[in-house]
Amino acid sequence: MKAKYALYAAIFAVVITFLVNVFQKDRRIYDAEPYASVIIEDADLMSNYHWRGASDEWVSRVVGQVQAGMPVQVMEGHSEWYKILIDDGTMGWIHENYLKPSKKVLVREVENRTIDIWDKPETAGHKVIGEVHGRKWVTRLEESPKALNKQAFTRIRTEDGKEGWVFSYDLERIGWKQPRLIQRDEWRYNKKRIVKRWTGRPVEKFIGRYSEPHAIMIEEGRKIYFFNNLYLFNDHRKEIGTQVITEDGNIQNIHYSARPGQLIGRFPLSASLRFPIIMNNLWHVFDLSYHKSYNRFGDKLSETIYNPPQWLSWILVILVVISFISLFYIILFVPYYISNKIALGVSLNQKLANKIILLVAAISGIILGYIYFVFINVNIGTFNNYFLIHFLFVLGMTIGFISKWKSDLLYNRCSKCRNWSGSDAGSELVDKSEHTLTTTYSSGNKTVEHGTKEVWLDHRLCTNQECGHFWSIVRTRWSGWHR
Ligand SMILES: [Zn+2]
């Protein structure tokens, strides 16, 4: 691949990404108020909107308890989970089954689906007696008896008086009001720095900066705030979720929320090459994914200002994929381009021998390549997931560039006065032989390549006018390869 075209394609990729992001503005609904509900069964309050998770990404811990009959404020909704606030100031997440269902309910909607109304609560042998659209109000009349491994049904009455059975799943259990949606950005920081910056400062300021907390736990008179959208890098550990410990409204300390966190980027220098400013800002530029998200009522949360027709979307997708491969190539090419410049600069020192120049070139390539590789890996999230591919690519390029330098450095340098870049003064074929190359893959498959191996004697003329030295270099060429 010609580097020039790759560069053009990479610039195109950056521009397209930028445009795609601009034309996908988020339009969300934030103005809903908290509303009252009642607990119907004793339960644990969790720090996140799921049960205690097994994996780090799903970390959630118990922050308090609620008892049957307790009045609560519903603060926020996420799928089948609700964030509630109780009188003593404890806040946490609870599954909708623990909250009192309302008589007036909304029919769930995902895009434009309608819900069939059945004459009896059975999957087999029922008759469809009507239908109801999503986001319509209905009255809950009766629940089918709960049976293990069976769908739950609810008998409803629609606004126009139709009565029948629907899947309980299709009804919003407690959502007689729009639950609040809170936009939270994800933040990443070096732990030592954020602890130093925030210790002693009011927690209200912290909330103002990083949005309403996911949970509040009260322990021995101290309030502990949970922020699941904050990740702290503690040397080689990524702490998922953060708890902010406060006393009298001021921050005392900042910790991980439940577990010490997962090990990441354990290469030398990775901790010092991690720059939260890049992770928190620049990263969004490359976020090409189309966020087509809905709230639990089926309303679109994000919408595009301009929606291209289907065929144009596909062409765009193909173009973007191709140009991103180029961008990837350019990203990896940069350290080697710089090393090349260094090697050329060093070579201007006419007292240095070719082998020293080669050594400088190789070492700078390896050092720069390594620093660059670690930098990309610890700062751009997507690359973390493709560590091995990334690493092999860098390794291959290092080896490739070193052999390229080796050839060019020895070839272009006058062996007498060390002047850089001699000119070609003809070449002659010395030897020619038929060869067969066999490559065996790990799958056991073989490829056989027939070609000619040629040995050429290249004559070089020193471009230094005072020198005018002629010298010859032996070069080997293989007809199967293209230079
Ligand atoms: Zn010379």
Residues whose N, C-alpha, C, O or C-beta is under 5 A from the ligand:
A	BS01	ZN	C414 K416 C417 R418 N419 C462 N464 C467 G468 H469
